[in-house]
Amino acid sequence: MIPDSRLSQQLKSQLKIPVMAGPMFIASTADLAIAQCNAGIIGSMPALNPRTTEALDQDIARIKKNVGDMPYAINLVAHSTNSRLKADLDVVMKHKVPIVVLALAANPDLVRQLQTNGSLVFQDVVKNRHARKCAEMGVDGIIAVGAGAGGHTGNISPFALVQEIREWWEGLLILSGCIANGRSVLAAEALGADLAYIGSPFLASAEADTQDDFKRMIVEGAADDIVTTNCFTGVDANFLKPSLLQHGVDPANLARSEGKGINIDGGGDNAKAWKEIWSAGQGIGAVKRSEPAGEYIDWLVKDYAQARNRMNLVT
Ligand SMILES: Cc1cc2nc3c(=O)[nH]c(=O)nc-3n(C[C@H](O)[C@H](O)[C@H](O)COP(=O)(O)O)c2cc1C
């Protein structure tokens, strides 16, 4: 099957490198999204990061004003426990946000409503079966979240996940999980993805709303410092072992949560995860310093060009 490359070509023509930033709860600020876009990738921010819907409205207006024609994305958690969904959706529709990333659950009406209003709709998935459901809903792009990703993670190797989805999906495919350097961006393309999705490296960015200690753990950490557990949110997510230890939680003795279901609205253990117990993916070994996002992206662009040269690909 030949992938339908029109949307891919259109987006890539606007980017310095085929990369989209993964939106991150609490960490991704409007300033981070602006810096990402201005450095040549698709910037993103979760709708829930600004404290209120009014603040979201102001943040999107500021992003729009500062990124020119660059595409940016807002992430809506389309799950019944998100009490702000309706109000935030209205704001996203008002601004005609170019890309909306739907997370966790969605319905075809929501997808159609956003598309009719002019947004591209991307949805993240951790399994081929979920990808088929998204395709049936008519999404414009599928984000395949492989094993080792920061935040809510997949458990399937990207080799298997992309291969299974690419067998039948001709549309835009974005690969997420542990991508942090130029070689990995190129590898994502070689696997069959159009774009690479990068989250955790931006946790160390100057513009991220992350404490200094969190940034330090990203810079000093590597794959061995990451543990997968569903005990905080009901579904598997990756957390930094040093952060668990700081809160007296033994990473070797995490209880499995059975059938608790997912809750993203905060409260109890769930509020503690993300805010106090910090999440990151296995790719953080590539992050060598805390710096402005633009400097990391400039390095990524160079590293990607070098990776292409090493493979004798024309730049
Ligand atoms: C701290 C943190 C918070 C995250 N929050 C969200 C979120 O609110 N919504 C979402 O769709 N993805 C979220 N993600 C997932 C990222 O968008 C992205 O899929 C992931 O970070 C990619 O893997 P990587 O961290 O290995 O690069 C989060 C990831 C991290 C590390």
The ligand as a Gaussian input file, in Angstrom:
#p B3LYP/6-31G(d) Opt

LIG

0 1
 C        4.956000      14.488000      31.981000
 C        4.144000      14.073000      30.802000
 C        2.829000      14.474000      30.692000
 C        2.049000      14.085000      29.575000
 N        0.781000      14.554000      29.459000
 C        0.061000      14.277000      28.348000
 C       -1.224000      14.849000      28.162000
 O       -1.725000      15.597000      28.997000
 N       -1.891000      14.539000      27.033000
 C       -1.360000      13.732000      26.057000
 O       -2.012000      13.494000      25.044000
 N       -0.144000      13.178000      26.199000
 C        0.573000      13.451000      27.316000
 N        1.845000      12.934000      27.442000
 C        2.409000      12.091000      26.366000
 C        3.180000      12.937000      25.339000
 O        2.333000      13.775000      24.620000
 C        3.930000      12.033000      24.351000
 O        3.079000      11.062000      23.780000
 C        5.072000      11.307000      25.015000
 O        5.749000      12.150000      25.901000
 C        6.044000      10.783000      23.975000
 O        6.993000       9.940000      24.526000
 P        8.397000      10.496000      25.069000
 O        8.087000      11.193000      26.353000
 O        9.183000       9.240000      25.269000
 O        8.940000      11.420000      24.044000
 C        2.617000      13.274000      28.557000
 C        3.966000      12.882000      28.690000
 C        4.725000      13.267000      29.779000
 C        6.163000      12.855000      29.863000

